């Protein structure tokens, strides 16, 4: 009956008219594979990640036979058995949707999103997402819970690793690119998955950097900084939105009518599916904004929440609420229509098994071309933070000691790494051997683990270092120290890693620090002592090869930070696009006491937003504006000459910032409004041009609307948010 040529809305209405209330509510529930299989007495055993404290709840076989979607089925065989057994019990043959967190790769793992964003290449992000979609779809996945578009300013929060960073403009470009990569041009294609942008909204502003914590923002801060990236993902076509765990304006996001009804549905005209995060509807009881499960269910459906993930307030209470007249069944129909629409768009009614092909799955993962792209992505994501001339290493080097917990360790994939396997990841030692050949003497010694106080391994590590020409310190955080529930109060390298580094540095060998971590760290001590520092993040499957490529100059570092690194945790949050104060410090050497400043550290970050070095040098000159007046519908052009004054070919990310000199509300000191990545040979100069249009100046003004106000604007270009030259000032006439 569903293979007709009628439109999807017609098919949805036809099906909806045949469904009982219980069947409709079932579509609004997402559960794990085990719950379904146990209900049908299946012998297939599966394990599902648990990321919430929900208690066991018993649901009848009849209720389970009507569920709408499955969380975290990870392979084609499981998906096949689930779909087959489910359809044998489902009266109307409504297929299941399979959803999974494909964040930075499925089986081929790419750099974590904060690292991948450091490439400043949306096209690379899109390509990586295309690979992840192809691999995931081959294992039966229909929807991925990505991109995470949360703007982040507090590195204590472990989930900064999932975000593109601290800038709304750049985050929006990366979120949109991720959506395009996952969904492609045709959602029915067998190598695509539907994207679900998360976490709506402002999850990245959790107080104290503590996961699941309160968010308390003004509407201006919400709209100017936090909402733009979600909007960019939705404008790119994201089919779903996931609500966040936090409250906004005192109301949990999962039951927040302002966010879900007013902003998402009315203002942005989003017609897709809204899903809760893991048990977040149930958790409104603990926020003390819902009296009990029945109240939570009512609030959720009235706010516009379509699917409840894992917890069972909808399944337990909605039918009775409708029968009592406390909830209008039209709200149920509205939600279910959106869910069924997505299933039709994916082609699941034509063939519930169309994405499930066990033989195709065998050929779909870890293809050579996927690994090549992962290697390129890792190269372009690693940020050179310091280089006193040690790098690039010469290939005549014959003996290298790799010292530290990550010396020969495949746990470089990071949190939320899909089905990536540490044993399939290229370690630092393996990457160096691949680069130099087996005749090279590459010794690896951990020296210590990630976080204990045990120094018993120091002797072996120092012996290896003493006999080597060059030492690579491979230090960092254990993979579970970031990601969900990975909040840290301190931003130092844990355990005795600094002590290990101190002992190695006493040897006086040429030493390079390669960092594996999921967040900005305090690196002042290392910057003062180690000749070269390479921020590798959690680089993914090809991490070791990419590290070797960069260390030996086969690739020239080009990545730049998309999140500021603090001097110390006491500065946090520290970010580039801050508001000024009534008593600004101004220059960092200003020692007048009664200003907005710290007495013991600078106001500015240690490594600023947009910072990253190359093996060559780039000089900026002849910055200017073509015109000093911008009219509605017009444009002003900023130009700068960039020269490669060093000895290597390299890429430079030229950044353009605007300062709104006055407005109806206080304005940031700087806002990124454009960037271009250029490649220059030694001695080559390029003219780089940016076009500034009125819509780029718009913000949420004191009038409570988005608009570009008349005023004066100063334009800067440069290497990062600190090292800038002025192009000039223009006036916008409005």
RACORKA-V809779 format. One line per field, one symbol per residue. burial: + if it has 16 or more other C-alpha atoms within 10 Angstrom, else -. A space follows every 50 residues. Layout:
burial: ???
//
This chain:
burial: -------+--++--++----+-+++++++++++++++-++---------- ------------++++++++++++++++++-++-+++--+---+++++++ ++++++++++++++++++++++++++++++++++++++++++++++++++ ++++++++++++++++++++++++++++++++++--++++++++++++++ +++++++++++++++++--+-+++++++++++++-+++++++++++++-- +++++++++++-+++----+-++++++++++++++-+-++--++++++++ +++++++++++++++++++-++----+-+-+++-++++++++++-++++- -+++++++--+--+++---++-+++++++++++++++---+++-----++ ++++++++++++++++++-+++-+++++++++++++---+++++++++++ -------+--++-+++-+-+++++++++++++++-+++--+++++++--+ +--++---+++++++++++++++--++--+++++++++++++++++++++ +++-+++++++++++++++-+++++++-------+-----------+--- -+++++++++++++++++-+--+++---++----++++++-+++++-+++ +++++++++++-----++-++++++----+++--+--+++++++--+-++ +-----+++++++++++++++--+++++++++--
//
